[in-house]
């Protein structure tokens, strides 16, 4: 609900933070998935400036991950792990996704 309304304050603050980050760090600029990381900060802190500076402090640890676009090794490893630990789930996912594990993409943006 906080980001649901297109004209709501939550979404406006999120946009302003993302734009400011792209100006603040011109080398990194905006990278797909930043909104997934900034939104929870904003939701919890409810303060635009504080959420921005918290994210800035996280950037050194996130930089390489945000700039790495090739997630195929992680997708492959995930498939292998699920196949090993839960063969039934693996077979179900293979059957309904035709072998594409891209649904895991958000997991990697948020977890690693």
C-alpha positions as CSV (number, residue, x, y, z in Angstrom):
1,X,0.0,0.0,0.0
2,X,2.9,2.4,0.7
3,X,3.9,2.4,-2.9
4,X,0.6,1.4,-4.5
5,X,-0.7,4.8,-5.4
6,X,1.1,6.3,-8.5
7,X,0.7,9.8,-7.0
8,X,1.3,8.7,-3.4
9,X,4.1,10.1,-1.3
10,X,5.8,6.8,-0.8
11,X,6.3,6.3,-4.6
12,X,7.4,9.9,-5.1
13,X,10.0,9.6,-2.3
14,X,11.2,6.3,-3.9
15,X,11.6,8.0,-7.3
16,X,13.4,11.0,-5.8
17,X,15.9,8.7,-3.9
18,X,16.6,6.7,-7.1
19,X,17.1,9.8,-9.2
20,X,19.4,11.3,-6.5
21,X,21.4,8.1,-6.3
22,X,22.0,8.2,-10.0
23,X,23.3,11.8,-9.7
24,X,25.2,11.1,-6.5
25,X,27.1,8.1,-7.9
26,X,27.5,8.8,-11.6
27,X,29.7,5.8,-12.1
28,X,27.0,3.4,-11.0
29,X,24.0,5.6,-11.9
30,X,20.7,3.6,-11.7
31,X,20.8,-0.1,-11.9
32,X,17.8,-2.4,-12.3
33,X,16.8,-3.7,-8.9
34,X,17.9,-0.7,-6.8
35,X,14.2,0.0,-6.1
36,X,13.9,-3.5,-4.6
37,X,16.6,-2.5,-2.1
38,X,15.7,1.1,-1.4
39,X,11.9,0.5,-1.0
40,X,12.3,-1.6,2.3
41,X,14.6,1.1,3.7
42,X,12.0,3.8,2.9
43,X,9.1,1.7,4.2
44,X,10.8,1.0,7.5
45,X,12.5,4.4,8.1
46,X,9.7,6.5,6.6
47,X,12.3,9.2,6.1
48,X,13.6,10.0,2.6
49,X,16.9,11.5,3.6
50,X,17.7,8.7,6.0
51,X,16.7,6.0,3.5
52,X,19.0,7.6,0.9
53,X,22.0,7.8,3.2
54,X,21.5,4.2,4.5
55,X,21.5,3.0,0.9
56,X,24.6,5.1,0.1
57,X,26.3,3.3,3.0
58,X,25.3,0.0,1.5
59,X,26.5,0.8,-2.0
60,X,30.2,-0.2,-1.5
61,X,29.1,-3.7,-0.5
62,X,26.5,-3.9,-3.3
63,X,28.4,-2.3,-6.2
64,X,29.8,-5.4,-7.7
65,X,26.6,-7.3,-7.4
66,X,24.6,-4.5,-9.0
67,X,27.0,-4.2,-11.9
68,X,27.1,-8.0,-12.5
69,X,24.5,-8.7,-15.1
70,X,25.3,-12.3,-15.8
71,X,23.3,-14.3,-13.3
72,X,23.3,-17.6,-15.3
73,X,25.9,-19.3,-12.9
74,X,23.6,-18.5,-9.9
75,X,20.5,-19.8,-11.8
76,X,22.3,-22.9,-12.7
77,X,23.5,-23.5,-9.2
78,X,20.1,-22.9,-7.8
79,X,18.6,-25.5,-10.2
80,X,21.3,-28.0,-9.2
81,X,20.7,-27.4,-5.5
82,X,16.9,-27.7,-5.8
83,X,17.3,-30.9,-7.9
84,X,19.6,-32.4,-5.2
85,X,17.5,-31.4,-2.2
86,X,14.0,-31.5,-3.5
87,X,13.7,-33.6,-6.7
88,X,9.9,-33.3,-6.8
89,X,10.0,-29.5,-6.6
90,X,12.7,-29.4,-9.3
91,X,10.6,-31.6,-11.6
92,X,7.6,-29.4,-11.0
93,X,9.5,-26.2,-11.8
94,X,11.0,-27.8,-14.9
95,X,7.6,-28.9,-16.1
96,X,5.9,-25.5,-15.6
97,X,8.7,-23.2,-16.7
98,X,10.2,-25.2,-19.6
99,X,13.6,-25.1,-17.8
100,X,13.8,-21.3,-17.4
101,X,14.8,-20.3,-13.9
102,X,14.5,-16.6,-14.5
103,X,11.8,-16.3,-11.8
104,X,14.8,-16.6,-9.3
105,X,16.2,-13.3,-10.6
106,X,14.6,-11.2,-7.8
107,X,16.0,-13.6,-5.2
108,X,19.5,-12.8,-6.4
109,X,19.0,-9.1,-6.4
110,X,17.8,-9.2,-2.9
111,X,19.9,-11.8,-1.3
112,X,23.4,-11.5,-2.7
